[in-house]
Amino acid sequence: MDIFEKLKKLNKKALKNNEVPVSCIILKDNKIIATAYNHRIKNNNPLDHAEILAIQKAAKKLKTYNLIECELYVTLKPCKMCEEVIKLSKIKKVYYFLDQNKVVNNKITYKKLEDKNECFYKELTNFFKDKR
């Protein structure tokens, strides 16, 4: 079964489960190592995008978060959140079929807390100093 047919099959499962039909497949050495479709509605979890679920499965299967030798195929261009997760997993090639036109319009206010931040700074710098 080719990638296109497998994605169509996953999308049908998503629709059957009342999920947004977005599906993802991850390959390593031209072999499928992970598949997923959206589970946001079923799991009441905004993080359960197809790409993130597939990346989690691939990382678990390969026993590493470094998926540099993998390729990701997805039915819809990844959103900003998924793009960042793809970057963190070090996947270099992403193939998609449809463009993402949805604009998320959440207005979020960020405020840096200056008080007592020295403790966190020391923890982080010591952690990375010990690792390098």
VENKABEL-V914183 format. One record per pair of residues at least 24 apart in sequence whose ideal C-beta (glycine too) atoms are under 6 Angstrom apart, sorted by sequence separation. I is the first residue (numbers start at 1). J is the second residue. D is the distance in whole Angstrom. If there is no record, write none. Layout:
BEGIN
i=(I & I)
j=(J & J)
d=(D & D)
END
This chain:
BEGIN
i=(13 & 14 & 34 & 65 & 66 & 67 & 76 & 10 & 17 & 33 & 24 & 10 & 23 & 24 & 51 & 22 & 26 & 33 & 24 & 55 & 51 & 26 & 49 & 52 & 55 & 28 & 28 & 26 & 27 & 26 & 25 & 24 & 23 & 22 & 22 & 7 & 3)
j=(37 & 38 & 58 & 89 & 90 & 91 & 100 & 35 & 42 & 58 & 50 & 37 & 50 & 51 & 78 & 50 & 54 & 61 & 54 & 85 & 82 & 58 & 82 & 85 & 89 & 69 & 70 & 70 & 71 & 72 & 73 & 74 & 75 & 75 & 76 & 75 & 73)
d=(6 & 6 & 4 & 6 & 5 & 5 & 6 & 6 & 6 & 5 & 4 & 5 & 5 & 5 & 5 & 5 & 5 & 5 & 4 & 6 & 4 & 4 & 5 & 5 & 5 & 6 & 5 & 5 & 5 & 5 & 5 & 4 & 5 & 5 & 5 & 5 & 5)
END
